[in-house]
Amino acid sequence: MAFFYDNPVIEFFQRVARRPSSIMMWLFTGVVVASTTYLILAPPPSVDDDK
């Protein structure tokens, strides 16, 4: 039973189960940050791509 006391993994899943909206907020934030980073760091299209 000591596994369930003061276990950060168990506490994380209990927190997610209590407030699923917070995990959706973090997923949405991750998608926004990842897509913005990709658009900033992606190389520009070359001239030959127009064909």
mmCIF entry with sequence, helices, sheets and N, C-alpha, C, O atoms, coordinates in Angstrom:
data_MODEL
# 
_entry.id   MODEL 
# 
_entity.id                         1 
_entity.type                       polymer 
_entity.pdbx_number_of_molecules   1 
# 
_entity_poly.entity_id                      1 
_entity_poly.type                           'polypeptide(L)' 
_entity_poly.nstd_linkage                   no 
_entity_poly.nstd_monomer                   no 
_entity_poly.pdbx_seq_one_letter_code       MAFFYDNPVIEFFQRVARRPSSIMMWLFTGVVVASTTYLILAPPPSVDDDK 
_entity_poly.pdbx_seq_one_letter_code_can   MAFFYDNPVIEFFQRVARRPSSIMMWLFTGVVVASTTYLILAPPPSVDDDK 
_entity_poly.pdbx_strand_id                 A 
# 
loop_
_entity_poly_seq.entity_id 
_entity_poly_seq.num 
_entity_poly_seq.mon_id 
_entity_poly_seq.hetero 
1 1  MET n 
1 2  ALA n 
1 3  PHE n 
1 4  PHE n 
1 5  TYR n 
1 6  ASP n 
1 7  ASN n 
1 8  PRO n 
1 9  VAL n 
1 10 ILE n 
1 11 GLU n 
1 12 PHE n 
1 13 PHE n 
1 14 GLN n 
1 15 ARG n 
1 16 VAL n 
1 17 ALA n 
1 18 ARG n 
1 19 ARG n 
1 20 PRO n 
1 21 SER n 
1 22 SER n 
1 23 ILE n 
1 24 MET n 
1 25 MET n 
1 26 TRP n 
1 27 LEU n 
1 28 PHE n 
1 29 THR n 
1 30 GLY n 
1 31 VAL n 
1 32 VAL n 
1 33 VAL n 
1 34 ALA n 
1 35 SER n 
1 36 THR n 
1 37 THR n 
1 38 TYR n 
1 39 LEU n 
1 40 ILE n 
1 41 LEU n 
1 42 ALA n 
1 43 PRO n 
1 44 PRO n 
1 45 PRO n 
1 46 SER n 
1 47 VAL n 
1 48 ASP n 
1 49 ASP n 
1 50 ASP n 
1 51 LYS n 
# 
_struct_asym.id          A 
_struct_asym.entity_id   1 
# 
loop_
_struct_conf.conf_type_id 
_struct_conf.id 
_struct_conf.pdbx_PDB_helix_id 
_struct_conf.beg_label_comp_id 
_struct_conf.beg_label_asym_id 
_struct_conf.beg_label_seq_id 
_struct_conf.pdbx_beg_PDB_ins_code 
_struct_conf.end_label_comp_id 
_struct_conf.end_label_asym_id 
_struct_conf.end_label_seq_id 
_struct_conf.pdbx_end_PDB_ins_code 
_struct_conf.beg_auth_comp_id 
_struct_conf.beg_auth_asym_id 
_struct_conf.beg_auth_seq_id 
_struct_conf.end_auth_comp_id 
_struct_conf.end_auth_asym_id 
_struct_conf.end_auth_seq_id 
_struct_conf.pdbx_PDB_helix_class 
_struct_conf.details 
_struct_conf.pdbx_PDB_helix_length 
HELX_P HELX_P1 AA1 ALA A 2  ? PHE A 4  ? ALA A 2  PHE A 4  5 ? 3  
HELX_P HELX_P2 AA2 PRO A 8  ? ARG A 18 ? PRO A 8  ARG A 18 1 ? 11 
HELX_P HELX_P3 AA3 PRO A 20 ? LEU A 41 ? PRO A 20 LEU A 41 1 ? 22 
HELX_P HELX_P4 AA4 VAL A 47 ? ASP A 50 ? VAL A 47 ASP A 50 5 ? 4  
# 
_struct_conf_type.id          HELX_P 
_struct_conf_type.criteria    ? 
_struct_conf_type.reference   ? 
# 
loop_
_atom_site.group_PDB 
_atom_site.id 
_atom_site.type_symbol 
_atom_site.label_atom_id 
_atom_site.label_alt_id 
_atom_site.label_comp_id 
_atom_site.label_asym_id 
_atom_site.label_entity_id 
_atom_site.label_seq_id 
_atom_site.pdbx_PDB_ins_code 
_atom_site.Cartn_x 
_atom_site.Cartn_y 
_atom_site.Cartn_z 
_atom_site.occupancy 
_atom_site.B_iso_or_equiv 
_atom_site.pdbx_formal_charge 
_atom_site.auth_seq_id 
_atom_site.auth_comp_id 
_atom_site.auth_asym_id 
_atom_site.auth_atom_id 
_atom_site.pdbx_PDB_model_num 
ATOM 1   N N  . MET A 1 1  ? 0.804   -1.205 0.000   1.00 0.00 ? 1  MET A N  1 
ATOM 2   C CA . MET A 1 1  ? 0.000   0.000  0.000   1.00 0.00 ? 1  MET A CA 1 
ATOM 3   C C  . MET A 1 1  ? 0.844   1.265  0.000   1.00 0.00 ? 1  MET A C  1 
ATOM 4   O O  . MET A 1 1  ? 0.324   2.347  -0.273  1.00 0.00 ? 1  MET A O  1 
ATOM 5   N N  . ALA A 1 2  ? 2.107   1.157  0.293   1.00 0.00 ? 2  ALA A N  1 
ATOM 6   C CA . ALA A 1 2  ? 2.959   2.342  0.326   1.00 0.00 ? 2  ALA A CA 1 
ATOM 7   C C  . ALA A 1 2  ? 3.132   2.948  -1.057  1.00 0.00 ? 2  ALA A C  1 
ATOM 8   O O  . ALA A 1 2  ? 3.502   4.115  -1.186  1.00 0.00 ? 2  ALA A O  1 
ATOM 9   N N  . PHE A 1 3  ? 2.864   2.158  -2.092  1.00 0.00 ? 3  PHE A N  1 
ATOM 10  C CA . PHE A 1 3  ? 2.984   2.667  -3.457  1.00 0.00 ? 3  PHE A CA 1 
ATOM 11  C C  . PHE A 1 3  ? 2.005   3.804  -3.717  1.00 0.00 ? 3  PHE A C  1 
ATOM 12  O O  . PHE A 1 3  ? 2.312   4.722  -4.478  1.00 0.00 ? 3  PHE A O  1 
ATOM 13  N N  . PHE A 1 4  ? 0.831   3.753  -3.096  1.00 0.00 ? 4  PHE A N  1 
ATOM 14  C CA . PHE A 1 4  ? -0.217  4.733  -3.373  1.00 0.00 ? 4  PHE A CA 1 
ATOM 15  C C  . PHE A 1 4  ? -0.091  6.007  -2.546  1.00 0.00 ? 4  PHE A C  1 
ATOM 16  O O  . PHE A 1 4  ? -0.785  6.984  -2.826  1.00 0.00 ? 4  PHE A O  1 
ATOM 17  N N  . TYR A 1 5  ? 0.771   6.023  -1.539  1.00 0.00 ? 5  TYR A N  1 
ATOM 18  C CA . TYR A 1 5  ? 0.940   7.215  -0.712  1.00 0.00 ? 5  TYR A CA 1 
ATOM 19  C C  . TYR A 1 5  ? 2.076   8.065  -1.256  1.00 0.00 ? 5  TYR A C  1 
ATOM 20  O O  . TYR A 1 5  ? 3.173   7.562  -1.500  1.00 0.00 ? 5  TYR A O  1 
ATOM 21  N N  . ASP A 1 6  ? 1.818   9.334  -1.444  1.00 0.00 ? 6  ASP A N  1 
ATOM 22  C CA . ASP A 1 6  ? 2.810   10.304 -1.920  1.00 0.00 ? 6  ASP A CA 1 
ATOM 23  C C  . ASP A 1 6  ? 3.441   9.884  -3.243  1.00 0.00 ? 6  ASP A C  1 
ATOM 24  O O  . ASP A 1 6  ? 4.642   10.061 -3.445  1.00 0.00 ? 6  ASP A O  1 
ATOM 25  N N  . ASN A 1 7  ? 2.639   9.333  -4.136  1.00 0.00 ? 7  ASN A N  1 
ATOM 26  C CA . ASN A 1 7  ? 3.128   8.944  -5.452  1.00 0.00 ? 7  ASN A CA 1 
ATOM 27  C C  . ASN A 1 7  ? 2.701   10.024 -6.446  1.00 0.00 ? 7  ASN A C  1 
ATOM 28  O O  . ASN A 1 7  ? 1.503   10.232 -6.640  1.00 0.00 ? 7  ASN A O  1 
ATOM 29  N N  . PRO A 1 8  ? 3.653   10.716 -7.081  1.00 0.00 ? 8  PRO A N  1 
ATOM 30  C CA . PRO A 1 8  ? 3.273   11.809 -7.989  1.00 0.00 ? 8  PRO A CA 1 
ATOM 31  C C  . PRO A 1 8  ? 2.499   11.335 -9.211  1.00 0.00 ? 8  PRO A C  1 
ATOM 32  O O  . PRO A 1 8  ? 1.677   12.083 -9.739  1.00 0.00 ? 8  PRO A O  1 
ATOM 33  N N  . VAL A 1 9  ? 2.740   10.121 -9.670  1.00 0.00 ? 9  VAL A N  1 
ATOM 34  C CA . VAL A 1 9  ? 2.014   9.611  -10.839 1.00 0.00 ? 9  VAL A CA 1 
ATOM 35  C C  . VAL A 1 9  ? 0.547   9.386  -10.491 1.00 0.00 ? 9  VAL A C  1 
ATOM 36  O O  . VAL A 1 9  ? -0.342  9.769  -11.251 1.00 0.00 ? 9  VAL A O  1 
ATOM 37  N N  . ILE A 1 10 ? 0.300   8.773  -9.354  1.00 0.00 ? 10 ILE A N  1 
ATOM 38  C CA . ILE A 1 10 ? -1.080  8.548  -8.911  1.00 0.00 ? 10 ILE A CA 1 
ATOM 39  C C  . ILE A 1 10 ? -1.781  9.883  -8.674  1.00 0.00 ? 10 ILE A C  1 
ATOM 40  O O  . ILE A 1 10 ? -2.945  10.043 -9.042  1.00 0.00 ? 10 ILE A O  1 
ATOM 41  N N  . GLU A 1 11 ? -1.092  10.832 -8.071  1.00 0.00 ? 11 GLU A N  1 
ATOM 42  C CA . GLU A 1 11 ? -1.682  12.152 -7.829  1.00 0.00 ? 11 GLU A CA 1 
ATOM 43  C C  . GLU A 1 11 ? -2.004  12.860 -9.138  1.00 0.00 ? 11 GLU A C  1 
ATOM 44  O O  . GLU A 1 11 ? -3.024  13.542 -9.236  1.00 0.00 ? 11 GLU A O  1 
ATOM 45  N N  . PHE A 1 12 ? -1.142  12.705 -10.150 1.00 0.00 ? 12 PHE A N  1 
ATOM 46  C CA . PHE A 1 12 ? -1.397  13.331 -11.450 1.00 0.00 ? 12 PHE A CA 1 
ATOM 47  C C  . PHE A 1 12 ? -2.681  12.778 -12.071 1.00 0.00 ? 12 PHE A C  1 
ATOM 48  O O  . PHE A 1 12 ? -3.519  13.544 -12.545 1.00 0.00 ? 12 PHE A O  1 
ATOM 49  N N  . PHE A 1 13 ? -2.836  11.457 -12.070 1.00 0.00 ? 13 PHE A N  1 
ATOM 50  C CA . PHE A 1 13 ? -4.029  10.869 -12.676 1.00 0.00 ? 13 PHE A CA 1 
ATOM 51  C C  . PHE A 1 13 ? -5.290  11.192 -11.881 1.00 0.00 ? 13 PHE A C  1 
ATOM 52  O O  . PHE A 1 13 ? -6.366  11.329 -12.464 1.00 0.00 ? 13 PHE A O  1 
ATOM 53  N N  . GLN A 1 14 ? -5.176  11.316 -10.573 1.00 0.00 ? 14 GLN A N  1 
ATOM 54  C CA . GLN A 1 14 ? -6.331  11.732 -9.781  1.00 0.00 ? 14 GLN A CA 1 
ATOM 55  C C  . GLN A 1 14 ? -6.714  13.173 -10.098 1.00 0.00 ? 14 GLN A C  1 
ATOM 56  O O  . GLN A 1 14 ? -7.898  13.504 -10.160 1.00 0.00 ? 14 GLN A O  1 
ATOM 57  N N  . ARG A 1 15 ? -5.721  14.025 -10.296 1.00 0.00 ? 15 ARG A N  1 
ATOM 58  C CA . ARG A 1 15 ? -5.996  15.421 -10.632 1.00 0.00 ? 15 ARG A CA 1 
ATOM 59  C C  . ARG A 1 15 ? -6.642  15.527 -12.011 1.00 0.00 ? 15 ARG A C  1 
ATOM 60  O O  . ARG A 1 15 ? -7.564  16.319 -12.207 1.00 0.00 ? 15 ARG A O  1 
ATOM 61  N N  . VAL A 1 16 ? -6.162  14.736 -12.961 1.00 0.00 ? 16 VAL A N  1 
ATOM 62  C CA . VAL A 1 16 ? -6.743  14.752 -14.311 1.00 0.00 ? 16 VAL A CA 1 
ATOM 63  C C  . VAL A 1 16 ? -8.176  14.233 -14.275 1.00 0.00 ? 16 VAL A C  1 
ATOM 64  O O  . VAL A 1 16 ? -9.047  14.769 -14.960 1.00 0.00 ? 16 VAL A O  1 
ATOM 65  N N  . ALA A 1 17 ? -8.422  13.206 -13.488 1.00 0.00 ? 17 ALA A N  1 
ATOM 66  C CA . ALA A 1 17 ? -9.774  12.651 -13.397 1.00 0.00 ? 17 ALA A CA 1 
ATOM 67  C C  . ALA A 1 17 ? -10.733 13.644 -12.741 1.00 0.00 ? 17 ALA A C  1 
ATOM 68  O O  . ALA A 1 17 ? -11.920 13.669 -13.068 1.00 0.00 ? 17 ALA A O  1 
ATOM 69  N N  . ARG A 1 18 ? -10.228 14.453 -11.828 1.00 0.00 ? 18 ARG A N  1 
ATOM 70  C CA . ARG A 1 18 ? -11.096 15.440 -11.170 1.00 0.00 ? 18 ARG A CA 1 
ATOM 71  C C  . ARG A 1 18 ? -11.368 16.636 -12.068 1.00 0.00 ? 18 ARG A C  1 
ATOM 72  O O  . ARG A 1 18 ? -12.483 17.159 -12.085 1.00 0.00 ? 18 ARG A O  1 
ATOM 73  N N  . ARG A 1 19 ? -10.355 17.076 -12.819 1.00 0.00 ? 19 ARG A N  1 
ATOM 74  C CA . ARG A 1 19 ? -10.513 18.267 -13.660 1.00 0.00 ? 19 ARG A CA 1 
ATOM 75  C C  . ARG A 1 19 ? -10.022 17.962 -15.074 1.00 0.00 ? 19 ARG A C  1 
ATOM 76  O O  . ARG A 1 19 ? -8.896  18.328 -15.413 1.00 0.00 ? 19 ARG A O  1 
ATOM 77  N N  . PRO A 1 20 ? -10.823 17.308 -15.906 1.00 0.00 ? 20 PRO A N  1 
ATOM 78  C CA . PRO A 1 20 ? -10.371 16.999 -17.264 1.00 0.00 ? 20 PRO A CA 1 
ATOM 79  C C  . PRO A 1 20 ? -10.212 18.243 -18.137 1.00 0.00 ? 20 PRO A C  1 
ATOM 80  O O  . PRO A 1 20 ? -9.524  18.195 -19.157 1.00 0.00 ? 20 PRO A O  1 
ATOM 81  N N  . SER A 1 21 ? -10.832 19.344 -17.753 1.00 0.00 ? 21 SER A N  1 
ATOM 82  C CA . SER A 1 21 ? -10.691 20.557 -18.562 1.00 0.00 ? 21 SER A CA 1 
ATOM 83  C C  . SER A 1 21 ? -9.269  21.091 -18.515 1.00 0.00 ? 21 SER A C  1 
ATOM 84  O O  . SER A 1 21 ? -8.814  21.705 -19.480 1.00 0.00 ? 21 SER A O  1 
ATOM 85  N N  . SER A 1 22 ? -8.558  20.872 -17.417 1.00 0.00 ? 22 SER A N  1 
ATOM 86  C CA . SER A 1 22 ? -7.190  21.376 -17.331 1.00 0.00 ? 22 SER A CA 1 
ATOM 87  C C  . SER A 1 22 ? -6.266  20.635 -18.287 1.00 0.00 ? 22 SER A C  1 
ATOM 88  O O  . SER A 1 22 ? -5.379  21.249 -18.879 1.00 0.00 ? 22 SER A O  1 
ATOM 89  N N  . ILE A 1 23 ? -6.457  19.324 -18.450 1.00 0.00 ? 23 ILE A N  1 
ATOM 90  C CA . ILE A 1 23 ? -5.615  18.587 -19.395 1.00 0.00 ? 23 ILE A CA 1 
ATOM 91  C C  . ILE A 1 23 ? -5.943  19.004 -20.822 1.00 0.00 ? 23 ILE A C  1 
ATOM 92  O O  . ILE A 1 23 ? -5.052  19.037 -21.671 1.00 0.00 ? 23 ILE A O  1 
ATOM 93  N N  . MET A 1 24 ? -7.206  19.325 -21.104 1.00 0.00 ? 24 MET A N  1 
ATOM 94  C CA . MET A 1 24 ? -7.560  19.806 -22.443 1.00 0.00 ? 24 MET A CA 1 
ATOM 95  C C  . MET A 1 24 ? -6.933  21.171 -22.699 1.00 0.00 ? 24 MET A C  1 
ATOM 96  O O  . MET A 1 24 ? -6.510  21.458 -23.820 1.00 0.00 ? 24 MET A O  1 
ATOM 97  N N  . MET A 1 25 ? -6.870  22.010 -21.679 1.00 0.00 ? 25 MET A N  1 
ATOM 98  C CA . MET A 1 25 ? -6.240  23.317 -21.830 1.00 0.00 ? 25 MET A CA 1 
ATOM 99  C C  . MET A 1 25 ? -4.763  23.149 -22.168 1.00 0.00 ? 25 MET A C  1 
ATOM 100 O O  . MET A 1 25 ? -4.254  23.829 -23.059 1.00 0.00 ? 25 MET A O  1 
ATOM 101 N N  . TRP A 1 26 ? -4.065  22.250 -21.467 1.00 0.00 ? 26 TRP A N  1 
ATOM 102 C CA . TRP A 1 26 ? -2.643  22.047 -21.731 1.00 0.00 ? 26 TRP A CA 1 
ATOM 103 C C  . TRP A 1 26 ? -2.408  21.416 -23.100 1.00 0.00 ? 26 TRP A C  1 
ATOM 104 O O  . TRP A 1 26 ? -1.427  21.748 -23.764 1.00 0.00 ? 26 TRP A O  1 
ATOM 105 N N  . LEU A 1 27 ? -3.289  20.513 -23.538 1.00 0.00 ? 27 LEU A N  1 
ATOM 106 C CA . LEU A 1 27 ? -3.152  19.939 -24.881 1.00 0.00 ? 27 LEU A CA 1 
ATOM 107 C C  . LEU A 1 27 ? -3.344  21.011 -25.951 1.00 0.00 ? 27 LEU A C  1 
ATOM 108 O O  . LEU A 1 27 ? -2.591  21.059 -26.924 1.00 0.00 ? 27 LEU A O  1 
ATOM 109 N N  . PHE A 1 28 ? -4.346  21.869 -25.775 1.00 0.00 ? 28 PHE A N  1 
ATOM 110 C CA . PHE A 1 28 ? -4.577  22.946 -26.733 1.00 0.00 ? 28 PHE A CA 1 
ATOM 111 C C  . PHE A 1 28 ? -3.398  23.912 -26.755 1.00 0.00 ? 28 PHE A C  1 
ATOM 112 O O  . PHE A 1 28 ? -2.972  24.347 -27.825 1.00 0.00 ? 28 PHE A O  1 
ATOM 113 N N  . THR A 1 29 ? -2.871  24.249 -25.584 1.00 0.00 ? 29 THR A N  1 
ATOM 114 C CA . THR A 1 29 ? -1.706  25.132 -25.511 1.00 0.00 ? 29 THR A CA 1 
ATOM 115 C C  . THR A 1 29 ? -0.507  24.500 -26.195 1.00 0.00 ? 29 THR A C  1 
ATOM 116 O O  . THR A 1 29 ? 0.242   25.189 -26.887 1.00 0.00 ? 29 THR A O  1 
ATOM 117 N N  . GLY A 1 30 ? -0.314  23.205 -26.013 1.00 0.00 ? 30 GLY A N  1 
ATOM 118 C CA . GLY A 1 30 ? 0.786   22.506 -26.676 1.00 0.00 ? 30 GLY A CA 1 
ATOM 119 C C  . GLY A 1 30 ? 0.654   22.518 -28.182 1.00 0.00 ? 30 GLY A C  1 
ATOM 120 O O  . GLY A 1 30 ? 1.648   22.681 -28.890 1.00 0.00 ? 30 GLY A O  1 
ATOM 121 N N  . VAL A 1 31 ? -0.563  22.346 -28.687 1.00 0.00 ? 31 VAL A N  1 
ATOM 122 C CA . VAL A 1 31 ? -0.782  22.387 -30.139 1.00 0.00 ? 31 VAL A CA 1 
ATOM 123 C C  . VAL A 1 31 ? -0.484  23.780 -30.681 1.00 0.00 ? 31 VAL A C  1 
ATOM 124 O O  . VAL A 1 31 ? 0.147   23.913 -31.730 1.00 0.00 ? 31 VAL A O  1 
ATOM 125 N N  . VAL A 1 32 ? -0.926  24.807 -29.985 1.00 0.00 ? 32 VAL A N  1 
ATOM 126 C CA . VAL A 1 32 ? -0.678  26.181 -30.430 1.00 0.00 ? 32 VAL A CA 1 
ATOM 127 C C  . VAL A 1 32 ? 0.815   26.490 -30.423 1.00 0.00 ? 32 VAL A C  1 
ATOM 128 O O  . VAL A 1 32 ? 1.332   27.060 -31.384 1.00 0.00 ? 32 VAL A O  1 
ATOM 129 N N  . VAL A 1 33 ? 1.510   26.122 -29.355 1.00 0.00 ? 33 VAL A N  1 
ATOM 130 C CA . VAL A 1 33 ? 2.946   26.396 -29.263 1.00 0.00 ? 33 VAL A CA 1 
ATOM 131 C C  . VAL A 1 33 ? 3.716   25.604 -30.312 1.00 0.00 ? 33 VAL A C  1 
ATOM 132 O O  . VAL A 1 33 ? 4.630   26.139 -30.939 1.00 0.00 ? 33 VAL A O  1 
ATOM 133 N N  . ALA A 1 34 ? 3.360   24.339 -30.512 1.00 0.00 ? 34 ALA A N  1 
ATOM 134 C CA . ALA A 1 34 ? 4.066   23.512 -31.493 1.00 0.00 ? 34 ALA A CA 1 
ATOM 135 C C  . ALA A 1 34 ? 3.848   24.025 -32.911 1.00 0.00 ? 34 ALA A C  1 
ATOM 136 O O  . ALA A 1 34 ? 4.796   24.084 -33.693 1.00 0.00 ? 34 ALA A O  1 
ATOM 137 N N  . SER A 1 35 ? 2.627   24.396 -33.254 1.00 0.00 ? 35 SER A N  1 
ATOM 138 C CA . SER A 1 35 ? 2.377   24.878 -34.610 1.00 0.00 ? 35 SER A CA 1 
ATOM 139 C C  . SER A 1 35 ? 3.023   26.239 -34.841 1.00 0.00 ? 35 SER A C  1 
ATOM 140 O O  . SER A 1 35 ? 3.517   26.506 -35.937 1.00 0.00 ? 35 SER A O  1 
ATOM 141 N N  . THR A 1 36 ? 3.028   27.099 -33.834 1.00 0.00 ? 36 THR A N  1 
ATOM 142 C CA . THR A 1 36 ? 3.689   28.393 -33.975 1.00 0.00 ? 36 THR A CA 1 
ATOM 143 C C  . THR A 1 36 ? 5.191   28.221 -34.131 1.00 0.00 ? 36 THR A C  1 
ATOM 144 O O  . THR A 1 36 ? 5.810   28.889 -34.958 1.00 0.00 ? 36 THR A O  1 
ATOM 145 N N  . THR A 1 37 ? 5.778   27.335 -33.346 1.00 0.00 ? 37 THR A N  1 
ATOM 146 C CA . THR A 1 37 ? 7.214   27.068 -33.460 1.00 0.00 ? 37 THR A CA 1 
ATOM 147 C C  . THR A 1 37 ? 7.552   26.498 -34.824 1.00 0.00 ? 37 THR A C  1 
ATOM 148 O O  . THR A 1 37 ? 8.564   26.870 -35.418 1.00 0.00 ? 37 THR A O  1 
ATOM 149 N N  . TYR A 1 38 ? 6.719   25.600 -35.328 1.00 0.00 ? 38 TYR A N  1 
ATOM 150 C CA . TYR A 1 38 ? 6.956   25.030 -36.655 1.00 0.00 ? 38 TYR A CA 1 
ATOM 151 C C  . TYR A 1 38 ? 6.889   26.109 -37.730 1.00 0.00 ? 38 TYR A C  1 
ATOM 152 O O  . TYR A 1 38 ? 7.733   26.144 -38.626 1.00 0.00 ? 38 TYR A O  1 
ATOM 153 N N  . LEU A 1 39 ? 5.894   26.987 -37.648 1.00 0.00 ? 39 LEU A N  1 
ATOM 154 C CA . LEU A 1 39 ? 5.764   28.031 -38.663 1.00 0.00 ? 39 LEU A CA 1 
ATOM 155 C C  . LEU A 1 39 ? 6.918   29.027 -38.607 1.00 0.00 ? 39 LEU A C  1 
ATOM 156 O O  . LEU A 1 39 ? 7.314   29.568 -39.640 1.00 0.00 ? 39 LEU A O  1 
ATOM 157 N N  . ILE A 1 40 ? 7.459   29.275 -37.430 1.00 0.00 ? 40 ILE A N  1 
ATOM 158 C CA . ILE A 1 40 ? 8.584   30.200 -37.304 1.00 0.00 ? 40 ILE A CA 1 
ATOM 159 C C  . ILE A 1 40 ? 9.869   29.565 -37.811 1.00 0.00 ? 40 ILE A C  1 
ATOM 160 O O  . ILE A 1 40 ? 10.654  30.220 -38.498 1.00 0.00 ? 40 ILE A O  1 
ATOM 161 N N  . LEU A 1 41 ? 10.095  28.294 -37.481 1.00 0.00 ? 41 LEU A N  1 
ATOM 162 C CA . LEU A 1 41 ? 11.363  27.648 -37.799 1.00 0.00 ? 41 LEU A CA 1 
ATOM 163 C C  . LEU A 1 41 ? 11.377  26.905 -39.128 1.00 0.00 ? 41 LEU A C  1 
ATOM 164 O O  . LEU A 1 41 ? 12.442  26.486 -39.581 1.00 0.00 ? 41 LEU A O  1 
ATOM 165 N N  . ALA A 1 42 ? 10.227  26.732 -39.762 1.00 0.00 ? 42 ALA A N  1 
ATOM 166 C CA . ALA A 1 42 ? 10.178  25.992 -41.026 1.00 0.00 ? 42 ALA A CA 1 
ATOM 167 C C  . ALA A 1 42 ? 10.895  26.786 -42.117 1.00 0.00 ? 42 ALA A C  1 
ATOM 168 O O  . ALA A 1 42 ? 10.773  28.009 -42.175 1.00 0.00 ? 42 ALA A O  1 
ATOM 169 N N  . PRO A 1 43 ? 11.635  26.103 -42.974 1.00 0.00 ? 43 PRO A N  1 
ATOM 170 C CA . PRO A 1 43 ? 12.301  26.822 -44.064 1.00 0.00 ? 43 PRO A CA 1 
ATOM 171 C C  . PRO A 1 43 ? 11.269  27.361 -45.052 1.00 0.00 ? 43 PRO A C  1 
ATOM 172 O O  . PRO A 1 43 ? 10.223  26.747 -45.260 1.00 0.00 ? 43 PRO A O  1 
ATOM 173 N N  . PRO A 1 44 ? 11.563  28.496 -45.651 1.00 0.00 ? 44 PRO A N  1 
ATOM 174 C CA . PRO A 1 44 ? 10.617  29.050 -46.625 1.00 0.00 ? 44 PRO A CA 1 
ATOM 175 C C  . PRO A 1 44 ? 10.562  28.162 -47.864 1.00 0.00 ? 44 PRO A C  1 
ATOM 176 O O  . PRO A 1 44 ? 11.521  27.446 -48.153 1.00 0.00 ? 44 PRO A O  1 
ATOM 177 N N  . PRO A 1 45 ? 9.460   28.200 -48.591 1.00 0.00 ? 45 PRO A N  1 
ATOM 178 C CA . PRO A 1 45 ? 9.366   27.380 -49.803 1.00 0.00 ? 45 PRO A CA 1 
ATOM 179 C C  . PRO A 1 45 ? 10.362  27.862 -50.854 1.00 0.00 ? 45 PRO A C  1 
ATOM 180 O O  . PRO A 1 45 ? 10.620  29.058 -50.986 1.00 0.00 ? 45 PRO A O  1 
ATOM 181 N N  . SER A 1 46 ? 10.903  26.923 -51.580 1.00 0.00 ? 46 SER A N  1 
ATOM 182 C CA . SER A 1 46 ? 11.856  27.300 -52.626 1.00 0.00 ? 46 SER A CA 1 
ATOM 183 C C  . SER A 1 46 ? 11.107  27.741 -53.874 1.00 0.00 ? 46 SER A C  1 
ATOM 184 O O  . SER A 1 46 ? 9.898   27.535 -53.986 1.00 0.00 ? 46 SER A O  1 
ATOM 185 N N  . VAL A 1 47 ? 11.819  28.340 -54.802 1.00 0.00 ? 47 VAL A N  1 
ATOM 186 C CA . VAL A 1 47 ? 11.215  28.848 -56.031 1.00 0.00 ? 47 VAL A CA 1 
ATOM 187 C C  . VAL A 1 47 ? 10.750  27.692 -56.905 1.00 0.00 ? 47 VAL A C  1 
ATOM 188 O O  . VAL A 1 47 ? 9.791   27.851 -57.659 1.00 0.00 ? 47 VAL A O  1 
ATOM 189 N N  . ASP A 1 48 ? 11.395  26.542 -56.827 1.00 0.00 ? 48 ASP A N  1 
ATOM 190 C CA . ASP A 1 48 ? 11.058  25.411 -57.684 1.00 0.00 ? 48 ASP A CA 1 
ATOM 191 C C  . ASP A 1 48 ? 9.774   24.707 -57.264 1.00 0.00 ? 48 ASP A C  1 
ATOM 192 O O  . ASP A 1 48 ? 9.294   23.848 -58.004 1.00 0.00 ? 48 ASP A O  1 
ATOM 193 N N  . ASP A 1 49 ? 9.207   25.027 -56.130 1.00 0.00 ? 49 ASP A N  1 
ATOM 194 C CA . ASP A 1 49 ? 7.990   24.361 -55.671 1.00 0.00 ? 49 ASP A CA 1 
ATOM 195 C C  . ASP A 1 49 ? 6.747   24.819 -56.426 1.00 0.00 ? 49 ASP A C  1 
ATOM 196 O O  . ASP A 1 49 ? 5.686   24.217 -56.266 1.00 0.00 ? 49 ASP A O  1 
ATOM 197 N N  . ASP A 1 50 ? 6.846   25.868 -57.246 1.00 0.00 ? 50 ASP A N  1 
ATOM 198 C CA . ASP A 1 50 ? 5.681   26.398 -57.943 1.00 0.00 ? 50 ASP A CA 1 
ATOM 199 C C  . ASP A 1 50 ? 5.278   25.550 -59.140 1.00 0.00 ? 50 ASP A C  1 
ATOM 200 O O  . ASP A 1 50 ? 4.183   25.731 -59.673 1.00 0.00 ? 50 ASP A O  1 
ATOM 201 N N  . LYS A 1 51 ? 6.113   24.647 -59.568 1.00 0.00 ? 51 LYS A N  1 
ATOM 202 C CA . LYS A 1 51 ? 5.813   23.869 -60.783 1.00 0.00 ? 51 LYS A CA 1 
ATOM 203 C C  . LYS A 1 51 ? 4.768   22.826 -60.545 1.00 0.00 ? 51 LYS A C  1 
ATOM 204 O O  . LYS A 1 51 ? 4.408   22.092 -61.465 1.00 0.00 ? 51 LYS A O  1 
# 
